[in-house]
Amino acid sequence: MSTAEALSVIPAAVLRNLSDKLYEKRKNAALELEGIVKHLTSAGDHDKINAVISLLAQEYTCSPQAHNRKGGLIGLAAVTVGLTTEAAQHLEQIVPPVLHSFSHQDSRVRYYACEALYNIAKVVRGDFIVFFNQIFDALCKLSADSDANVQSAAHLLDRLVKDIVTESEQFSIEEFIPLLRERMNVLNPHVRQFLVGWITVLDSVPDIDMLGFLPDFLDGLFNMLSDSSHEIRQQADSALSEFLQEIKNSPSVDYGRMAEILVQRAGSQDEFTRLTSITWINEFVKLGGDQLFPYYADILGAILPCISDKEEKIRVVSRETNDELRAIEADPAEGFDVGAILSVARRQLSSEWEATRIEALHWMWTLLNRHRSEVLVFLNDVFDTLLRALSDPSDEVVLLVLEVHACIAEDPQHFRQLVVFLVHSFQHDHSLLEKRGALIIRRLCVLLNAERVYRELSTILEGESDLDFASVMVQALNLILLTSPELSDLREHLKQLLVKDAGRDLFLSLYASWCHSPMAMISLCLLAQAYQHASSVIQSLTEDDINVKFLVQLHKLIHLLETPTFAYLRLQLLEPGRYIWLLKALYGLLMLLPQQSAAFKILRTRLKTVPSYSFKEEKVARTTSGIPFFNGGGGSQISDDGNTNENSHDMHNGINFASRLKHFKQIQQEHRLHSKSEIHSRFNSASSMKEL
């Protein structure tokens, strides 16, 4: 096929007008060319037709002259129209030169390329599907063309191509998807509109399964939700809504791949993207079932931060999703990764948001209750984080942390570890003890049995080398013991000190550590009705013990004696002859108080109300019977002449009070020596500074 053959069938005037600068002349030349090709087609002379196409492609559409290119493009379109039903067999020659012209620097050439391909497509319809990928690529670029006319022409061509694709049986979605996926993250708004348009159109075709390929372009659609253009955001949202509806109605969906995408998008800076992704996750949790088990940890990692989102809609959907997720009782054998979920909860326990930390703790508690053995395998990974969480600024978080700890502490070794850490934390953070000590101790007593908690604390504090801390800690525990409703049973046990073994054992368990604080010891003895021993402890105090700290504690105790906790003690004052050691202990406290203090006036007023007739009646009873009266509350005897014999019964209910008093004095001597050493050390430091 030579150029000569083409020239022999096309008049020179037609070829000349085909490259004329005037559009009308080019158009008329194209019409003449169309007629020539129709004649050749009727004659079945395909060799000459091939020669004509070759001439137009090589000499015109590839020419460096813009007018030649325009003429070549309009000429190729005219040839196609002339070929009519025979055009399909010549498309391999016709279409490539047109596609090549889409990238020409001259906008008019690009425009005529759109026009030419439009006319070609109208003729061949589905037969040009073999070039679809190249055409799609060209249209994608032209959708963002700098020339408005080219964009307009490209849109017209795009609509026609969409119509052809939707009615074609030759279109391959499998070949198209990679092309779409490559372009989904393009930021140009025109390209984005173009892509969403194609996704929407193809999804509307019944025979094309776009849902099956959704994971390939889902992330790109979500990316468009944060576009600066409202129209693009709306189009992307509309497409996503349609797909979500299809997912709800579809019996088979690949939730896993999409779940990974949604989890990433849930952390987007864009509010609308977060809301949409969380909404999708919510539906997936409802629909996905066991398919999602391997992805639960990732999903939870996306949900927990969103529970604290600044946007209320996101918070509501996130909470609903979280509740649904936790309600599903998954089996580790089915892919439910307890360790991974526990790890997510541990990380979120460090979140700056209280609501997220609370839900993370709910998850830990849930896992412990459902999969205890699996959780304990990973305990070393989370235990330190849980212990640190006891210092959380939120009371609600601390209470939940304690519930989780209580669940773990069902095992003795973990219980011991928890209590040791608590004491250690209080020791190194006194503000924690002051602000949260009562809350933590009281809650633990409810969750883990008050006596068990107090016995363990006492055992640890008994051997505490930091005497100052031991004293402060014991004072705190003593105050909680005397005032907290949660410890009422513990107080009742102690009141039975002299008559029941349970009370005796508890008293002895606390005694050694309570020795670190004289006022705590006195309080314990008054609570346990060991009044004679309380009096002995008061008598053992020295000048060094009566300092400001002691008087402050004594002031608190006097006020506590007026509370319902010590109502029994006040009623016993109605029988001062029987409870003479109680009276002696209270008078001992009164003598230690400054006379002008409020506490002195309160206690003195109380003691003034003690009825004197009781003494007279008791004396008559003793003289008449001749039998010494046993002081059930204090453990001593009163002789006929009214003198007390403190040493006649050192043992009561198996307790050697004399030995206990000796131990108390020994511990207090250690405190005195320590205090003097501290004063001496500070004095030396001050002297050294002066010398410098």
C-alpha positions as CSV (number, residue, x, y, z in Angstrom):
1,M,0.0,0.0,0.0
2,S,1.7,3.1,-1.2
3,T,1.1,6.7,-0.8
4,A,0.6,6.8,-4.6
5,E,-2.5,4.5,-4.3
6,A,-4.0,6.9,-1.8
7,L,-3.2,9.9,-3.9
8,S,-4.8,8.2,-6.9
9,V,-8.2,8.1,-5.2
10,I,-8.1,11.4,-3.3
11,P,-8.2,14.6,-5.4
12,A,-5.3,17.0,-4.7
13,A,-7.8,19.7,-3.8
14,V,-9.3,17.5,-1.1
15,L,-5.9,16.9,0.4
16,R,-5.0,20.6,0.2
17,N,-8.3,21.7,1.9
18,L,-7.9,19.0,4.5
19,S,-4.9,20.9,6.0
20,D,-6.3,24.4,5.4
21,K,-6.3,26.7,8.3
22,L,-10.0,27.4,7.9
23,Y,-12.2,24.9,9.7
24,E,-15.0,25.0,7.0
25,K,-12.6,24.0,4.3
26,R,-11.3,21.1,6.4
27,K,-14.9,20.0,7.2
28,N,-15.9,20.1,3.5
29,A,-12.8,18.1,2.6
30,A,-13.7,15.5,5.2
31,L,-17.1,15.2,3.8
32,E,-15.7,14.5,0.4
33,L,-13.3,12.0,1.9
34,E,-16.2,10.3,3.6
35,G,-17.9,9.9,0.2
36,I,-14.7,8.5,-1.4
37,V,-14.3,5.9,1.4
38,K,-18.0,4.9,1.1
39,H,-17.4,4.2,-2.6
40,L,-14.3,2.2,-1.9
41,T,-16.2,0.2,0.8
42,S,-19.0,-0.6,-1.6
43,A,-16.4,-1.8,-4.0
44,G,-14.7,-3.8,-1.3
45,D,-11.3,-2.2,-2.1
46,H,-9.8,-2.5,1.3
47,D,-6.2,-2.1,0.0
48,K,-7.0,1.5,-1.1
49,I,-8.8,2.1,2.1
50,N,-5.8,1.0,4.0
51,A,-3.6,3.3,1.9
52,V,-5.9,6.3,2.6
53,I,-5.8,5.6,6.4
54,S,-2.0,5.2,6.2
55,L,-1.7,8.5,4.4
56,L,-3.8,10.4,6.9
57,A,-2.0,8.8,9.9
58,Q,1.5,9.3,8.7
59,E,1.4,12.4,6.7
60,Y,-1.2,14.3,8.6
61,T,-1.8,13.3,12.2
62,C,1.9,12.8,12.8
63,S,2.9,16.0,11.0
64,P,4.7,18.8,13.0
65,Q,2.2,21.2,11.4
66,A,-0.9,21.8,13.6
67,H,-3.3,22.3,10.6
68,N,-2.1,19.0,9.1
69,R,-2.8,17.3,12.4
70,K,-6.2,18.7,12.6
71,G,-6.9,17.7,9.0
72,G,-5.6,14.2,9.7
73,L,-7.9,13.8,12.7
74,I,-11.0,15.0,11.0
75,G,-10.0,12.8,8.0
76,L,-9.7,9.6,10.1
77,A,-13.1,10.3,11.6
78,A,-14.6,10.8,8.1
79,V,-13.0,7.5,6.9
80,T,-14.6,5.7,9.9
81,V,-18.0,7.2,9.0
82,G,-17.5,6.2,5.4
83,L,-16.6,2.6,6.4
84,T,-19.7,2.3,8.5
85,T,-20.1,-1.5,9.4
86,E,-16.7,-2.2,7.9
87,A,-14.9,0.1,10.3
88,A,-14.1,-2.4,12.9
89,Q,-11.4,-4.2,10.8
90,H,-9.5,-0.9,10.3
91,L,-9.6,0.3,13.9
92,E,-6.0,-0.8,14.6
93,Q,-4.9,1.8,12.1
94,I,-7.4,4.5,12.9
95,V,-7.5,4.7,16.7
96,P,-3.8,4.9,17.7
97,P,-2.9,8.1,15.8
98,V,-6.0,9.8,17.4
99,L,-5.0,8.7,20.9
100,H,-1.5,9.9,20.3
101,S,-2.9,13.4,19.5
102,F,-4.4,13.7,23.0
103,S,-1.0,14.5,24.4
104,H,-0.2,17.2,21.7
105,Q,0.9,20.6,23.1
106,D,-1.6,22.5,20.9
107,S,-5.0,22.6,22.7
108,R,-6.8,22.8,19.4
109,V,-5.2,19.5,18.3
110,R,-6.3,17.9,21.5
111,Y,-9.8,19.3,21.0
112,Y,-10.1,17.8,17.5
113,A,-8.7,14.5,18.8
114,C,-11.7,14.4,21.2
115,E,-14.1,15.3,18.4
116,A,-12.5,12.7,16.0
117,L,-12.7,9.9,18.6
118,Y,-16.2,10.8,19.5
119,N,-17.3,10.4,15.8
120,I,-15.3,7.2,15.5
121,A,-16.9,5.8,18.7
122,K,-20.4,6.6,17.5
123,V,-19.8,4.5,14.4
124,V,-18.0,1.5,15.9
125,R,-19.6,1.5,19.3
126,G,-18.6,-1.7,21.2
127,D,-16.0,-2.7,18.7
128,F,-13.5,-0.1,20.1
129,I,-13.6,-1.7,23.6
130,V,-10.3,-3.3,22.8
131,F,-8.8,0.2,23.1
132,F,-10.7,1.0,26.3
133,N,-7.7,1.2,28.7
134,Q,-5.9,3.6,26.4
135,I,-9.0,5.7,25.9
136,F,-9.7,5.7,29.7
137,D,-6.1,6.8,30.4
138,A,-6.4,9.6,27.8
139,L,-9.8,10.8,29.1
140,C,-8.5,10.8,32.7
141,K,-5.7,13.2,31.6
142,L,-8.0,15.3,29.5
143,S,-10.5,15.7,32.4
144,A,-7.9,17.9,34.0
145,D,-6.9,19.7,30.8
146,S,-5.9,23.4,31.1
147,D,-8.2,24.3,28.2
148,A,-11.9,24.6,29.0
149,N,-12.9,23.7,25.5
150,V,-10.8,20.5,25.6
151,Q,-12.4,19.6,28.9
152,S,-15.8,20.2,27.5
153,A,-15.1,18.0,24.5
154,A,-13.6,15.3,26.7
155,H,-16.7,15.3,28.9
156,L,-18.9,14.7,25.8
157,L,-16.6,11.9,24.7
158,D,-16.6,10.4,28.2
159,R,-20.4,10.3,28.3
160,L,-20.5,8.4,25.0
161,V,-17.8,6.0,26.1
162,K,-19.7,5.3,29.3
163,D,-22.8,4.5,27.3
164,I,-20.9,2.2,25.0
165,V,-19.3,0.4,28.0
166,T,-22.6,-0.1,29.8
167,E,-24.1,-1.9,26.8
168,S,-21.0,-3.8,25.8
169,E,-20.4,-7.5,26.6
170,Q,-16.7,-7.2,25.7
171,F,-15.8,-4.9,28.6
172,S,-13.4,-6.5,31.1
173,I,-13.8,-5.2,34.6
174,E,-10.8,-7.3,35.7
175,E,-8.5,-5.4,33.3
176,F,-10.0,-2.1,34.2
177,I,-9.7,-2.3,38.0
178,P,-5.8,-2.0,38.0
179,L,-6.1,1.1,35.8
180,L,-8.7,2.6,38.3
181,R,-6.6,1.7,41.4
182,E,-3.5,3.4,40.0
183,R,-5.4,6.7,39.7
184,M,-7.5,6.7,42.9
185,N,-5.0,8.8,44.9
186,V,-4.7,11.6,42.4
187,L,-5.5,14.9,44.0
188,N,-6.7,16.8,41.0
189,P,-10.4,17.6,41.5
190,H,-11.3,17.1,37.8
191,V,-9.7,13.7,37.8
192,R,-11.4,12.8,41.0
193,Q,-14.8,13.7,39.6
194,F,-14.0,11.7,36.5
195,L,-13.1,8.6,38.5
196,V,-16.1,8.8,40.8
197,G,-18.2,9.1,37.7
198,W,-16.8,5.9,36.2
199,I,-17.2,4.0,39.5
200,T,-20.8,5.1,39.8
201,V,-21.6,4.2,36.2
202,L,-20.0,0.8,36.3
203,D,-21.6,0.0,39.6
204,S,-25.0,0.6,38.0
205,V,-24.4,-2.1,35.4
206,P,-26.1,-5.3,36.6
207,D,-23.6,-7.6,34.9
208,I,-20.5,-5.8,36.4
209,D,-19.6,-6.8,40.0
210,M,-18.0,-3.6,41.3
211,L,-18.6,-4.7,44.9
212,G,-16.2,-7.6,44.5
213,F,-13.5,-5.2,43.6
214,L,-14.4,-2.5,46.2
215,P,-11.3,-3.1,48.3
216,D,-9.2,-2.0,45.3
217,F,-10.5,1.5,45.3
218,L,-12.3,1.9,48.7
219,D,-9.3,3.8,50.2
220,G,-9.3,6.2,47.2
221,L,-13.0,7.0,47.7
222,F,-12.4,7.7,51.4
223,N,-9.6,9.9,50.5
224,M,-12.0,12.0,48.4
225,L,-14.2,12.6,51.5
226,S,-11.8,15.3,52.7
227,D,-11.5,17.1,49.3
228,S,-11.8,20.8,49.4
229,S,-14.6,20.6,46.8
230,H,-18.0,20.1,48.3
231,E,-19.2,18.5,45.1
232,I,-16.5,15.9,45.1
233,R,-17.1,15.1,48.8
234,Q,-20.8,14.7,48.0
235,Q,-20.1,12.5,45.0
236,A,-17.7,10.3,47.0
237,D,-20.1,10.0,49.9
238,S,-23.0,9.1,47.6
239,A,-20.9,6.4,46.0
240,L,-19.8,5.0,49.4
241,S,-23.4,5.1,50.7
242,E,-24.5,3.0,47.6
243,F,-21.8,0.5,48.2
244,L,-22.6,0.2,51.9
245,Q,-26.2,-0.5,51.0
246,E,-25.0,-3.2,48.5
247,I,-22.8,-4.7,51.2
248,K,-25.9,-5.0,53.5
249,N,-27.8,-6.8,50.8
250,S,-24.9,-9.0,49.6
251,P,-24.5,-12.6,50.9
252,S,-20.8,-12.7,50.3
253,V,-18.4,-9.8,51.1
254,D,-14.7,-9.6,51.7
255,Y,-14.9,-7.7,55.0
256,G,-11.2,-8.3,56.0
257,R,-9.4,-6.3,53.3
258,M,-11.9,-3.4,53.7
259,A,-11.7,-3.5,57.5
260,E,-7.9,-2.7,57.2
261,I,-8.7,0.3,55.1
262,L,-11.5,1.5,57.4
263,V,-9.2,1.2,60.5
264,Q,-6.7,3.5,58.9
265,R,-9.3,6.1,57.8
266,A,-10.8,6.1,61.3
267,G,-7.7,8.0,62.4
268,S,-8.1,10.7,59.7
269,Q,-7.7,14.4,60.6
270,D,-10.9,15.0,58.6
271,E,-14.1,14.8,60.7
272,F,-16.3,13.6,57.9
273,T,-13.9,10.8,56.9
274,R,-13.7,9.6,60.5
275,L,-17.5,9.6,60.8
276,T,-18.0,7.7,57.6
277,S,-15.3,5.1,58.4
278,I,-16.7,4.5,61.9
279,T,-20.2,4.1,60.4
280,W,-18.8,1.5,58.0
281,I,-17.0,-0.3,60.8
282,N,-20.2,-0.3,62.8
283,E,-22.1,-2.0,60.0
284,F,-19.2,-4.4,59.5
285,V,-19.3,-5.5,63.1
286,K,-23.0,-6.2,62.8
287,L,-22.7,-8.0,59.5
288,G,-19.2,-9.5,59.4
289,G,-19.4,-12.0,62.2
290,D,-16.6,-14.5,62.4
291,Q,-15.0,-13.1,59.3
292,L,-13.8,-10.2,61.4
293,F,-12.3,-12.1,64.3
294,P,-8.7,-11.7,63.1
295,Y,-9.3,-8.0,62.7
296,Y,-11.0,-7.3,66.1
297,A,-7.8,-5.9,67.6
298,D,-7.3,-3.4,64.7
299,I,-11.0,-2.4,64.8
300,L,-10.8,-1.9,68.5
301,G,-7.7,0.2,68.1
302,A,-9.7,2.5,65.7
303,I,-12.8,2.6,67.9
304,L,-11.4,3.5,71.3
305,P,-9.8,6.8,70.3
306,C,-13.0,7.8,68.5
307,I,-15.0,7.3,71.7
308,S,-13.4,10.5,72.9
309,D,-13.8,12.4,69.5
310,K,-14.7,16.1,69.7
311,E,-17.6,15.4,67.3
312,E,-20.7,14.0,69.1
313,K,-21.9,11.9,66.1
314,I,-18.6,10.1,66.0
315,R,-18.6,9.5,69.7
316,V,-22.1,8.0,69.6
317,V,-21.4,5.6,66.7
318,S,-18.1,4.6,68.2
319,R,-19.7,3.7,71.6
320,E,-22.4,1.7,69.9
321,T,-19.8,-0.1,67.8
322,N,-17.6,-0.8,70.9
323,D,-20.6,-2.2,72.8
324,E,-21.5,-4.4,69.9
325,L,-18.0,-5.6,69.6
326,R,-17.7,-6.4,73.3
327,A,-21.1,-8.2,73.3
328,I,-19.8,-10.8,70.8
329,E,-18.3,-13.8,72.7
330,A,-15.6,-14.8,70.3
331,D,-13.5,-18.0,70.6
332,P,-9.7,-17.8,70.4
333,A,-9.8,-21.0,68.4
334,E,-11.7,-19.1,65.7
335,G,-9.1,-16.5,65.2
336,F,-9.9,-14.2,68.1
337,D,-6.5,-12.9,69.2
338,V,-6.8,-12.2,73.0
339,G,-3.2,-11.0,73.2
340,A,-3.6,-8.5,70.4
341,I,-6.8,-7.1,71.8
342,L,-5.2,-6.9,75.3
343,S,-2.2,-5.0,73.7
344,V,-4.6,-2.5,72.1
345,A,-6.4,-1.9,75.4
346,R,-3.0,-1.5,77.2
347,R,-1.9,1.2,74.6
348,Q,-5.2,3.0,74.9
349,L,-4.8,3.1,78.7
350,S,-2.2,5.8,78.0
351,S,-4.6,7.9,76.0
352,E,-5.0,11.5,77.0
353,W,-8.8,11.1,76.9
354,E,-10.6,9.7,80.0
355,A,-13.5,8.1,78.1
356,T,-11.0,6.1,76.0
357,R,-9.1,4.9,79.1
358,I,-12.3,3.8,80.7
359,E,-13.4,1.7,77.7
360,A,-9.9,0.2,77.5
361,L,-10.3,-0.9,81.1
362,H,-13.8,-2.3,80.4
363,W,-12.1,-4.4,77.7
364,M,-9.4,-5.7,80.1
365,W,-12.1,-6.7,82.6
366,T,-14.2,-8.4,79.9
367,L,-11.2,-10.4,78.6
368,L,-10.3,-11.4,82.2
369,N,-13.8,-12.7,82.8
370,R,-14.1,-14.6,79.5
371,H,-10.6,-15.7,78.7
372,R,-8.8,-15.5,82.1
373,S,-6.2,-18.2,81.3
374,E,-5.3,-16.6,78.0
375,V,-5.0,-13.1,79.5
376,L,-2.7,-14.3,82.4
377,V,-0.3,-15.5,79.8
378,F,0.2,-11.9,78.7
379,L,0.0,-10.5,82.2
380,N,3.7,-9.4,82.4
381,D,3.0,-7.2,79.3
382,V,0.1,-5.3,80.9
383,F,0.6,-5.5,84.7
384,D,3.0,-2.5,85.0
385,T,0.7,-0.3,82.9
386,L,-2.2,-1.3,85.1
387,L,-0.3,-0.5,88.2
388,R,0.8,2.9,86.8
389,A,-2.8,3.6,86.0
390,L,-3.6,3.8,89.7
391,S,-2.1,7.3,89.6
392,D,-4.6,8.3,86.9
393,P,-6.1,11.8,87.4
394,S,-9.6,10.4,87.0
395,D,-11.3,8.8,89.9
396,E,-13.5,6.7,87.6
397,V,-10.4,5.3,85.9
398,V,-8.8,4.5,89.2
399,L,-11.9,2.6,90.4
400,L,-12.0,0.6,87.1
401,V,-8.3,-0.1,87.4
402,L,-8.9,-1.5,90.8
403,E,-11.7,-3.7,89.5
404,V,-9.3,-5.1,86.9
405,H,-6.6,-5.6,89.6
406,A,-9.1,-7.3,91.8
407,C,-9.9,-9.7,89.0
408,I,-6.2,-10.5,88.6
409,A,-5.6,-10.6,92.3
410,E,-7.8,-13.7,92.7
411,D,-4.4,-15.4,92.5
412,P,-2.4,-14.9,95.8
413,Q,0.9,-14.0,94.0
414,H,-0.8,-11.3,92.0
415,F,-2.6,-10.0,95.1
416,R,0.7,-9.7,97.0
417,Q,2.3,-8.0,93.9
418,L,-0.5,-5.5,93.8
419,V,-0.3,-4.5,97.4
420,V,3.5,-4.3,97.4
421,F,3.3,-2.0,94.4
422,L,0.6,0.2,96.1
423,V,2.7,0.7,99.1
424,H,5.7,1.4,96.9
425,S,3.7,4.0,94.9
426,F,2.4,5.7,98.1
427,Q,6.0,5.8,99.4
428,H,7.4,7.5,96.3
429,D,4.3,9.7,95.7
430,H,2.9,11.1,98.9
431,S,0.4,13.2,97.0
432,L,-1.1,10.0,95.6
433,L,-1.5,8.8,99.2
434,E,-3.1,12.1,100.3
435,K,-5.4,12.5,97.3
436,R,-6.2,8.9,96.3
437,G,-5.1,6.7,99.2
438,A,-8.5,6.5,100.8
439,L,-10.3,5.9,97.5
440,I,-7.9,3.1,96.5
441,I,-7.8,1.3,99.8
442,R,-11.6,1.5,100.3
443,R,-12.3,0.2,96.9
444,L,-9.8,-2.6,97.2
445,C,-11.4,-3.6,100.5
446,V,-14.8,-3.9,98.8
447,L,-13.4,-5.9,95.9
448,L,-10.8,-8.1,97.7
449,N,-12.1,-8.5,101.3
450,A,-11.2,-5.8,103.7
451,E,-9.5,-8.1,106.2
452,R,-7.3,-9.7,103.5
453,V,-6.2,-6.2,102.3
454,Y,-5.4,-4.8,105.7
455,R,-3.5,-7.9,106.8
456,E,-1.4,-7.8,103.7
457,L,-0.7,-4.0,104.1
458,S,0.2,-4.5,107.8
459,T,2.6,-7.4,107.0
460,I,4.4,-5.2,104.4
461,L,4.6,-2.1,106.6
462,E,5.8,-4.1,109.6
463,G,9.2,-4.5,108.0
464,E,9.3,-1.1,106.3
465,S,12.7,0.5,106.8
466,D,11.5,4.0,105.9
467,L,10.1,4.8,109.4
468,D,8.7,8.2,108.4
469,F,6.7,6.7,105.6
470,A,5.6,3.7,107.7
471,S,4.2,6.2,110.3
472,V,2.4,8.2,107.6
473,M,1.0,5.1,105.9
474,V,-0.3,3.6,109.2
475,Q,-1.9,6.8,110.1
476,A,-3.7,6.9,106.8
477,L,-4.8,3.3,107.1
478,N,-6.0,3.9,110.6
479,L,-8.1,6.9,109.6
480,I,-9.7,4.8,106.8
481,L,-10.3,2.0,109.2
482,L,-12.1,4.3,111.6
483,T,-14.2,6.3,109.1
484,S,-15.0,4.2,106.0
485,P,-18.4,2.5,105.8
486,E,-16.8,-0.2,103.7
487,L,-14.8,-1.3,106.7
488,S,-17.6,-1.5,109.2
489,D,-17.3,-5.4,109.4
490,L,-13.6,-5.0,110.1
491,R,-14.4,-2.7,113.0
492,E,-16.9,-5.1,114.3
493,H,-14.3,-7.9,114.3
494,L,-11.9,-5.8,116.2
495,K,-14.5,-5.0,118.8
496,Q,-14.7,-8.7,119.6
497,L,-11.0,-8.8,120.4
498,L,-11.3,-10.2,123.9
499,V,-14.1,-12.7,123.2
500,K,-13.6,-14.1,119.7
501,D,-10.6,-15.6,117.9
502,A,-11.3,-13.7,114.7
503,G,-11.0,-10.4,116.5
504,R,-7.9,-11.4,118.3
505,D,-6.1,-12.6,115.1
506,L,-7.0,-9.4,113.3
507,F,-5.8,-7.3,116.2
508,L,-2.5,-9.1,116.3
509,S,-2.1,-8.9,112.5
510,L,-2.4,-5.1,112.6
511,Y,-0.6,-4.5,115.9
512,A,3.0,-4.8,114.7
513,S,2.7,-2.2,111.9
514,W,0.4,0.1,114.0
515,C,3.3,0.4,116.4
516,H,4.8,2.9,113.9
517,S,2.2,5.5,115.1
518,P,1.3,6.1,118.8
519,M,-2.0,7.7,117.9
520,A,-2.9,4.9,115.5
521,M,-2.1,2.4,118.2
522,I,-4.3,4.2,120.7
523,S,-7.1,4.4,118.2
524,L,-6.8,0.6,117.5
525,C,-6.9,-0.2,121.2
526,L,-10.0,2.0,121.8
527,L,-11.7,0.4,118.8
528,A,-10.8,-3.1,120.0
529,Q,-11.9,-2.1,123.6
530,A,-8.4,-3.0,124.9
531,Y,-8.7,0.0,127.2
532,Q,-6.1,-1.0,129.7
533,H,-3.6,-1.4,127.0
534,A,-4.6,1.9,125.5
535,S,-3.9,3.5,128.9
536,S,-0.6,1.7,129.1
537,V,0.4,3.0,125.6
538,I,-0.5,6.6,126.6
539,Q,1.5,6.3,129.8
540,S,4.5,5.0,127.8
541,L,4.7,8.2,125.7
542,T,7.7,10.4,126.4
543,E,8.4,14.1,125.9
544,D,9.8,13.5,122.5
545,D,6.6,11.9,121.3
546,I,4.4,14.9,122.2
547,N,5.1,17.1,119.1
548,V,2.9,19.1,116.7
549,K,2.2,16.1,114.5
550,F,1.1,14.0,117.5
551,L,-1.2,16.8,118.7
552,V,-2.8,17.2,115.2
553,Q,-3.5,13.4,115.2
554,L,-4.8,13.5,118.7
555,H,-7.1,16.4,117.7
556,K,-8.5,14.2,114.9
557,L,-9.0,11.3,117.2
558,I,-11.0,13.4,119.7
559,H,-13.3,14.5,116.9
560,L,-13.6,10.9,115.8
561,L,-14.6,9.8,119.3
562,E,-17.8,11.9,118.8
563,T,-18.8,10.1,115.6
564,P,-21.2,7.1,115.3
565,T,-18.2,4.7,115.0
566,F,-17.4,5.2,118.7
567,A,-21.0,5.4,119.9
568,Y,-20.5,2.1,121.9
569,L,-17.5,3.7,123.7
570,R,-19.5,6.7,124.7
571,L,-22.3,4.5,126.0
572,Q,-19.8,2.5,128.1
573,L,-19.0,5.8,129.9
574,L,-22.4,5.3,131.6
575,E,-20.7,2.6,133.6
576,P,-17.4,4.2,134.5
577,G,-16.8,1.7,137.4
578,R,-16.9,-1.2,135.0
579,Y,-14.9,0.6,132.3
580,I,-12.5,2.4,134.5
581,W,-9.6,1.8,132.1
582,L,-11.5,3.5,129.4
583,L,-12.0,6.5,131.7
584,K,-8.3,6.4,132.6
585,A,-7.3,6.3,128.9
586,L,-9.6,9.2,128.0
587,Y,-8.3,11.3,130.9
588,G,-4.8,10.4,129.8
589,L,-5.5,11.9,126.4
590,L,-7.1,14.9,128.0
591,M,-3.9,15.6,130.0
592,L,-1.9,15.5,126.8
593,L,-4.0,18.2,125.1
594,P,-3.3,21.9,125.5
595,Q,-6.1,23.4,127.6
596,Q,-7.0,26.1,125.2
597,S,-7.4,23.7,122.2
598,A,-10.8,22.8,120.8
599,A,-10.1,19.1,121.2
600,F,-9.5,19.6,125.0
601,K,-12.8,21.4,125.4
602,I,-14.7,18.7,123.4
603,L,-13.2,15.8,125.5
604,R,-13.5,17.6,128.8
605,T,-17.2,18.3,128.0
606,R,-17.7,14.6,127.3
607,L,-16.0,13.4,130.4
608,K,-18.1,15.9,132.5
609,T,-21.2,14.0,131.4
610,V,-19.9,10.7,133.0
611,P,-22.4,10.0,135.8
612,S,-20.9,10.0,139.3
613,Y,-23.6,7.7,140.7
614,S,-22.0,4.8,138.8
615,F,-18.9,4.9,140.9
616,K,-20.9,4.7,144.1
617,E,-23.1,1.8,142.9
618,E,-20.0,-0.1,141.8
619,K,-18.3,0.4,145.1
620,V,-21.4,-0.9,147.0
621,A,-21.5,-3.9,144.7
622,R,-17.9,-4.7,145.2
623,T,-18.0,-4.2,149.0
624,T,-21.2,-6.2,149.4
625,S,-20.1,-9.2,147.3
626,G,-16.4,-9.1,148.4
627,I,-15.6,-10.4,144.8
628,P,-13.3,-8.3,142.7
629,F,-15.0,-7.1,139.5
630,F,-13.5,-8.2,136.2
631,N,-13.1,-5.4,133.7
632,G,-14.4,-7.0,130.5
633,G,-13.3,-4.2,128.4
634,G,-9.8,-3.6,129.8
635,G,-8.6,-6.9,131.0
636,S,-7.6,-6.0,134.6
637,Q,-9.0,-6.5,138.1
638,I,-10.1,-3.9,140.6
639,S,-9.4,-4.7,144.3
640,D,-11.7,-4.0,147.2
641,D,-10.0,-0.7,148.0
642,G,-10.5,0.5,144.4
643,N,-6.9,0.2,143.3
644,T,-6.2,-1.4,140.0
645,N,-3.7,-4.2,139.4
646,E,-2.4,-3.7,135.8
647,N,-0.1,-6.7,135.9
648,S,-2.5,-9.3,137.3
649,H,-3.7,-10.4,133.9
650,D,-1.2,-9.7,131.1
651,M,-2.8,-12.5,129.1
652,H,-6.3,-12.1,127.6
653,N,-7.7,-14.3,124.9
654,G,-4.2,-15.5,124.1
655,I,-2.8,-12.0,123.8
656,N,0.3,-11.1,125.9
657,F,-0.3,-7.4,126.3
658,A,2.9,-6.9,128.3
659,S,4.9,-8.3,125.5
660,R,3.0,-6.2,123.0
661,L,3.7,-3.1,125.0
662,K,7.4,-3.9,125.0
663,H,7.4,-4.2,121.3
664,F,5.5,-0.9,120.9
665,K,8.1,0.8,123.1
666,Q,10.9,-0.7,121.1
667,I,9.5,0.5,117.7
668,Q,8.9,4.0,119.2
669,Q,12.4,4.2,120.4
670,E,13.6,3.4,116.9
671,H,11.5,6.3,115.7
672,R,12.9,8.7,118.3
673,L,16.5,7.7,117.4
674,H,15.7,8.2,113.7
675,S,14.1,11.6,114.3
676,K,17.2,12.7,116.3
677,S,19.5,11.5,113.6
678,E,17.5,13.5,111.0
679,I,17.7,16.6,113.1
680,H,21.4,16.1,113.6
681,S,21.9,15.6,109.9
682,R,20.0,18.7,109.0
683,F,22.0,20.7,111.5
684,N,25.3,19.5,110.1
685,S,24.1,20.4,106.6
686,A,23.1,23.9,107.7
687,S,26.5,24.4,109.4
688,S,28.3,23.3,106.2
689,M,26.4,25.8,104.2
690,K,27.2,28.6,106.5
691,E,30.9,27.8,106.3
692,L,30.7,27.9,102.5
